[in-house]
């Protein structure tokens, strides 16, 4: 039985449990998935959308290992990586204000900033979106899936599929607040077109610079926010001619500013990151 120190953090309500394994590997390379399943539970655990393990990296300043609430591995998390950046800066693991983090979606660069009120903000280079079905993946004969209709629960939805290193299905609708997301979200997540599951964003265009979005994340359900989802939504909106390249995305937990640079093709996201509390839990890994 090990005693594992943790820190809970949140980025506009998308909350994660952080375990610092830069000096000591509390999971010996295994067991993080079981840890996530146990302690992400909001009734019997700490409560979170998942777990992020901070590890050393041979190719960047740090490596981010992300586990969803069901213990499955996630490739990238925009809100989570902002919180990781604040953690390593505030807890003295680096003296840099610009760091590179290795993820399963590639290396991401994060730059610390402050807003006029002194609030911590992080600017993240989220990389280039891909609309290729093979990158998402989507089981379709066409190369891309942009604003194409699919049947879900007897209803036709126009879907744009986007990869931000993880799979997204973006659906533009009216009156997103009234959407029965608890009913429809799981049907998209497990739809046969998406063999690896999919994060689904339901978005309402307010104007060319503002989008309201709700998200159903694979392995976690409806969350307060999704950084990669906000980026995928802006990319899909631009691709469909619905939005400018810079837009504010309003999520359940707050807002993110997203800009898709036309010259580089890369997406930049800016948002906050907050500490919630620290603690210690006892955990016995499956192999112990």
N, C-alpha and C positions, 0 to 999 in steps of 0.2 A: 504494500500500500504506500503510495507516494503522496506527499503534500505538494500541491502545485499552486504557485502564486499566479494570479490572473488579474487582468484589468478589463473592465467593461467600458467600451467606447461607442459613440454613435455619430453618424453623419446624417443629418436631417432625419433622424428617427430610424435609420437602417443600422441596427445595433449588432455588435460582434464582441465575443470574448477573445481577448488577446493573451497569448502565452508567449513569453520571451524565452526562446530556446537558443539565443545567440551564444551564451556561455555554457549552458547545460541543456541537453536534450531530455526533457521530461518524458518523452514518449519513446525514446530509443529508436526513433524512426518509424514506430508503429503505435497504434492505439489512439491516434488523434481523431479518427472517425468515430470510434466508440465514445470518446470524450465529448465530441460534438453532439452526438445523439443524446447522451445523458444530461449534459449541462445546458444545452440550448432550450430544453423544455421549460416553458414559462410557469408551470405549476410545481414541478418537482426538481427543477434545476435552478441555474442562475437566470436563465431566460435570455434568448438572443435569436438572431436570424442565422447564426452559425458561429464558427470559431476561426480565427486567423492566428496561425503560428508564425512567429518571426524567427527566421533562421539566417545563418551566415550564407554568403554567396561567393562563388568563385568568379562570377562575371559582372556583378553589380555590388552596390553597397550592402543590400540586404536581399533576402529571398522571402516571398510571401507564400505561405501554404494556406489555402482557403478550404474550409469544410462547410458545406451547407448544414442546415439544422438536422437533416436526416442522415448525416454522416458521409454523404457523397462528396466527391471532390469537385470544387469549382475552379475554373481556369482564371477568372479575373473578377474583381469587384471594385468599382469606381469609388463608392463611399468607403469601403474597407481600406483601400490603399491610401486615401487621404488621412484616415485615422492612424494608420501605421506610420505615416510620415510624421504626424504630430507626436506619436508615442516615442519614436527614436530620437526626435529632436528635444522634446521636453524632458525625457528621462536620461539624457546624457549619453546615449549610444552613438551619437555623432555630433560634431560641431558645425556641420554643413547645413545650409538652408535650401540647398538643392541636392536631391539625392536620386539615385537610380535603384529601382527595385525589380528584381527578377520575379516574373510570374510565369505560369504555364502558357500565357498568351504572348510572352516576350518581355523584354525589359521596358519598364515605364519610368519616365522622369517626372518627379514631383518637385514643385517649387513653393516654399512657404511664403505667405503674404499676410497682411492684416488689412481689414477694412477700416473706414474712417472712424469707427467706434472702438478700434483696437481688437476686434474679434479675429481669431486665427482663421485664415483661409488657405486652401491649397489649390494650386494650379497644376493639373495633371495632363500630360500628353498621353492621350488614350490610344494613339495609333490610328491606322487607317481602317475604316469600315469596309467590309466585303459584302457584296450582294450575290456572289456566286453560290449557287445551291450546294456545290460540293464542299464549300468551306463552312457551311452552317451546321450540319448538313440538312438538306431537304431532299426527299425522295421524289424528284420530278425529272421529267425528260428535258425540260427547258434549262438553260444555263442560269437564269435568274428568276426570282419570284417577286415581282413588283406590282402591288395593287391587284393581285389575282384572287379570284373567289375560291373559297373552300367551304365545304359543308361541315358544320359543327352543331350537333344537337338539333338537326333539322333546320338550321338557319344558315344563310349564306353570309360569310364575312370576307371582306376584301383585305388581303394580308400582304405585307411586304416583309420578306425575310432578310435579316441582316446579321452578320457576324461582327461582334466587337471583341473577338477572341473567344467569346461564348455565344450561344445561339439565341436569336431574338426573332419574335414574330410581332410585327407592329400593325395594329388595327386602328384606323381612324374612324371615330364614331361621334355622334352627337350626344350630349347630356351624359357624360361619363360617370357622373355622380350616381345616377340611377341604375347603373349596370350591376347585375347580379354576379359579381366576380367570384364569389365562393362557389357558385354553380358552374359557371362557364370556364373559369381558369383551369381546373384540373383536366377538362376535356381537351383544351389546347395543349397543355403540358404533355399529355400522353397520346396525342394524335399520331396516327400511323405515318404521316408525312415527315415527322421529326423523330428519327430513330434514337437520338441521344436526348430526347426531351427538348423543351424549349421554354425560355422566359417570354412571357407574353405581355406586351404593353398596349393598353387601350388608351387612346389619346384623342383629345378634343382640341381642335385648332381655335384659339381665342382670337388671334390675329397673326400677322406674319412674324411677329417677334415674341409671341407668348403661346405656350402650349400647356394644357392641363393633362396630366397623365396618371393613370393607376397601373400597377404592375402585379402580375402573378409570377413569382419566381419558382423555377423548378427546384424541388426539394425543400422549399420554405413556405410556399403559399403566398398570400398577399402580404407585401411588406410596405413599410412606410416610404421607402424610396429605393431606387436602383440606379446607380450611376451609369453603368454600361447601357442600361435600358433607356435612360434619358438621351445618351449619345446616339443610340440606335434610332430613337424616335425622331430626333432632329435630322439625322441622315436620311431617313425614310421620307420625312416631310419635304426636305429639299429635293429629293429625287422625284417626288410627286408634284412638285411645284406649289406646295402649300405653305412654305416657310422660307424666311431669309436664312442665310448661313449662320447667323448668330441669333440665338433665341434663349429666352428664359423658360425653363421647364418647371412647372409647379407640381409637386408631388404631395402625398399625404403629409409628409413630415417637414416640408419646406421647399426651397427652390434651389436649382442649379443653373448656372450659366454655361451654355454649350456653344462652341464656335467650330464650324467645319471649314478649315482653311482651303480655299480653292487652289492655291498654288502647290502646297505640299500634299494635299489630300488627307492630312491628319486632323483629328478632332481633339480639341482642348476643352477641358471641363474645369470649372471653378466652383468650389463649395466649402462649407465649414467642416470642422471635426472637433468633437467634444469628449472629454473624459466624463465618465459616470461614477464609477467607484472601483476600488481595489479590493481584493480578498484572496483567500486561500481555500482550496478544496482538497479533499482526499479522493484519490482515484487509483484504482488497480487496473492496469492494462490487461487485455485478454491473454497475453503471453506470459504474464507474471504468475 
